[in-house]
Structure formats: structure tokens, C-alpha cells
């Protein structure tokens, strides 16, 4: 598994991670439709925010969004729940935020 900065062309894969996670967590479809308008993964969103993607063999395992020094979103593909992907993404985000704080 590697963690890299997400690119605009990753938008479809990241949206799929969010959609699959929401469905697997039992969120009602009408609720999912409402929140999709509030948090949308688009190429523009990726280009203007700090987003890191965990992947393996070109498969998107999960990702996070860092706003400043704050972890705002962390999503894991359901097939990878409980595999340590979330932990690795969290630790990566923590390290990125610590580096930013040290630079300030």
C-alpha cells in the first residue's frame, strides 16, 4: 500500500469509496443524496484541497482530507475495513499536520 497526494483524475475513484462506505454503513439513500451535495468529491475539490489517497495495485483503498492542521474527512472502502488502512491514513494525516505546525 502506498499513500500519495490525490489528483483531479482520482475524483471518480474517491467518490466511489465514499458512496460504498455510506451504503455499507447503512445510511438511507435519501440521506446519502442530501449529503452528497454538501460534500462532493470533484476534480476541482481535489485540486484545491489537501487530499491523500491510499492505493494498492491501482485500487483506491481510502483517503483523507486535511484542512490546515485539521483532519476533516477520512473514508475507507468497505472491502478494507479492519485491515489497517484507516490507521495508516490517520498516522499519515497526523504526520502532515505536525510538519505544518513545525513550519509555522
PyMOL commands that set and color helices and strands:
alter all, ss='L'
color gray80, all
select helices_A, chain A and resi 8-24+29-38+43-48+78-80+85-103
alter helices_A, ss='H'
color red, helices_A
select strands_A, chain A and resi 2-5+50-56+59-67+70-76
alter strands_A, ss='S'
color yellow, strands_A
deselect
rebuild
show_as cartoon
